[in-house]
């Protein structure tokens, strides 16, 4: 089963409670990091906007007062402590402005309209969009779920006969041509399926969709003396796998032991040696001659 890695699925929750004004993406859309997803009207944002306006006004007054008292202090008219106190109040007012401005910037809020934008924290694909214009939202639910679009996992079942042969780091292929690697192999056999769990990393590609069931091919080192031949070279005679090998101006038929097939080729564990010439076309005619004798 194809699925996103645990750290590649992000739920996008509403920062402040409010009402959905407008949705900008739908399920299945690809998004970039920071892209707006929806516009939310929020009383909290409106309040922060009003607080920011008041903070700007207080900061302006405080800075003007601090400048005036500093000038009087330099002229020796007032004590320096009064100027220092005024400068501290001005600094506090500027910090208040900075903090409220930072909050609005973090949520992409606009204090004047009392709205803010939900944005995508990562680049990926929208896999869930439980949001509609006019509906309320709050911080307890996630209107959007985004899956990172550059990587996936395949979680599957490894047949009992392959346990011990398959190890992390071995390569896997998701047909037709996506290549990944095994990151984990279970050590416990499921009594119902007689298999162990396996997890592999694969890149994004055509047909790679979270939730899709598929099969993978595991590539590992072949046994000593094994050879790879085209599937067309194998023919069945009396229920046994046979291959025709060029020998002394003719062809000899030999039984072979198959170690598995993949992508149009078969691995032979016995019956033919590396470097020998084999028949890959016209095997039907040779088979007819062999069975007629």
N, C-alpha and C positions, 0 to 999 in steps of 0.2 A: 504494500500500500504506500503510495506517495504521500508525503506530508511535509509541511515546513518544519525546520528545526525548532526546538523549544525557544531559542533566543531570536527567532526570525519572525515571530507572530506578535504583533503589537495591537493592543486594544486602545482606542482613542476615546477617552471619556470627556464629558463636558467639564470645562474648568469651573464655570459658575452656572448655577441653575438659571434657566430661562426658557424662552420659546423660540422654536426654529423659524427663522424668517425665510431662509432660502437654502436649498441643497445644491451643491455644485458638482458632485460626482455621484455615480451610482455603482452598484455591485458589479464587479468585473473590470472596472476602469483601472488603468495603470496610472500611478501618481508618482510625482517626484517629492523628495524631501522638502518640507516647507510649503507645499502646495495647499491652498485653501480647500477645505472640504465642505464647510457649511457656515452660514452666518446665523448667529444666535443673539436674540435680544435679551438683555439681562438687566435687572434693576441694580444688581451689585456693581456692574460696570458703570451704570449711570451715576451711582453714588460715588464711585472712585473718581469719575470724571469731575463731579462737583467738588469733591475734596481737593482734587488737583488744582482746580481753578482758585479755590480759596487759599491753598498753599502757595500758589504763584503770587497772589495778592499780598499775603503775609510776608513772603520772602522779599518782595519789592520794597515794602515799607521797612522791613528790618534792615535791609542792606542800605537804604537811604539814611536811616537813623544811625547806623553804624558808621557810615562815611562822615556824617555831620559831627558825631561825637568824637570820632578820631581826629578830625580837623581841630575841634575845640581843645582836645587833649594836647595836640602838638603845639597849640598856641598858649598852653598853660592856663586856660580858662577853667577847665574842669580836671578832676583827678583822672589819671590813666585807668583806674579800675572801672570807671563807668564806661569808658570806650571799650575796654576788654569785654565787659559784660554784653555790650551791644553787639560786638563782633561774634560772640558766642551764640547769641540769639539768632543772628543772621545766618551763621553756619548751620544751626539746627533747622532753620526754615528751608535752607537750600537742600539739606538732607531729606526733609519731608517731601519736597518737590521731586527729588531724584528717586525716592522710593516709590511714590505713586506713579511716576512716569515709567519706572521699570516694570511695575505690575501690569500696566496697560500694554506695554510693549511685549511682555511675555505672552499675553493672551491675544495679541493682535487686536486689542480693543480700541474703540473710538468713544471717548467719554461724551462727546457732544450728542451722538445718536444713541448711546447706551447699548451698543452692540459689540460683539467680538467674533473672530473667525476661528473655527476649529481648523487646525492644519495638520498635515501628515508628518509624523516624527521620523519616518523612514521612507525610502523609495520602495515601491512594491505594487501589489495589486490589491484592490478592495475585495475582500472575500465575504464581508458581511456589512450591510448598510441598513440597520434597523432605525431609520430616521425619516420623517416626513415633515414638510412645511406645516406649521401650525401646531405641531406636537410639543409638549413640554419635555425638557431634558434636565437631568441633574447629575451630580457626580457619582451616583451609585450604579449607573449603567454605562455601557460603552456603545455609542451609536455606530461606530465604525470599527472594523477589524481589518488590519493590513498585514499581508504576508509578504516578506521580502522576496523579490522576484529573481534574485540571482543565485539562490541555492535551495536545495530541497534534500530530504532524506527519504530513503526507501526502507521501510520496516517490514521484514518478511519472515518466512519460516524456512529453516535450513533442514533438509531431510536428514534423518538419523544416520544414514550411511556416510554422510559427508562431514559429520562432527569429528573434529580432530584434524581434518584435512584443510578446512577453511580457517584462515587466520586474519586478524586485523591487518590492514595494509595491502591486502590483495586487491587487484583491480576488478571492477564489475562493469558490465556493459548493459545499458538499457537500449533495446533495439529501437531504431536501427543503428545509431552511431554515437549515442551519448556514453561517455566513459566517466566512472567515478571510482571510489575506493571504499573498502569495508572499514568501519570504525569500531565495531563491536560485534562479538559473537557470544551468544548465551551458552551457559554450561549446564543448563537443566533441560531435560527432555519433557515435553508436554505429553502425558500419557494418552491423550485423546488423538493428537495428530502425529505422534512419534516424530516430533521435530523440535528444534531449538530456535530461539529468536536470533535474528541477524539485522544489523543496521548498517546502511551504507550512505555515503554522501554522493550526491549527483548534482551537476549544474543545471541551470534552467535551459529549456529547449522546447522544440515543438512537441506537443502532446504531454508535456510535464505539467500536470494539474493536481493540486492537492486533493486527496480523496480517491484518486484513480487507482484501481487494482491493475497490477502488471506483473511481468516476470523479468528476472535479471539473469544474465549469464556471468558466472564467476570464472575468471581467468587465473590459473595457477601454473606452477611448473609441471611439465609433463614427466612421466616416469622415464628412466633411462632407456634409450632405444626406441621410444615411441616416435611415430611419424605422423604428419598431417597430410591427408589426401582429399581431393574433391569428393563430395558425396556421390557424384556420378560414377566414380570408380568402383563403388560397392554394389555387388549384385547378390541376390538371394537364390541359392540352389538348395533344395530339400530343407528349407527352413534355416539354412546356415549362411552367414555372411562370407562372401568369397570376393577375391580380387584377381584380375588377370595381370601377370607380370611378364615382360619381354624376356625371353630366355632362349639362347641358341637358335636364333633365326625364327623363332615362333613365339608362342605364348603358353605359359604354364598357369594353371588355376591353383590358387592357394586359399585355404581357410584363414580368416583373420579374426582377431578379437578387437572389438570396438571399445574405446574408452570414453565415447561421448561425441556429440556433434554440436557445431555452432557456426552460424553464419555461412552455411554452404560447405563446410569442411568437416571431416571426421578424423578424430585421433585414433590411430591403430596402435594397439599395445603389442601385437605380435603378428607374424605372417609376412611382413615385408620390412626390408632394411632401408635406411637412408641412402639415397643415390640410385636406387633401382628404378627402372622405367616401368610405368604401369599404364594400363588402358583406361582412358576416361571417356571415350566415345566409341560407339560400335560394340558395346558390351552385350547387347541383345543378340547379335549374330554369333558372337563367341559363346554365349550361354547356350544357344540352340545347338551349336556343334558339340559342346561339352556334354549336354544331356542326351544327345543322340548316340554317343559312343557307348 
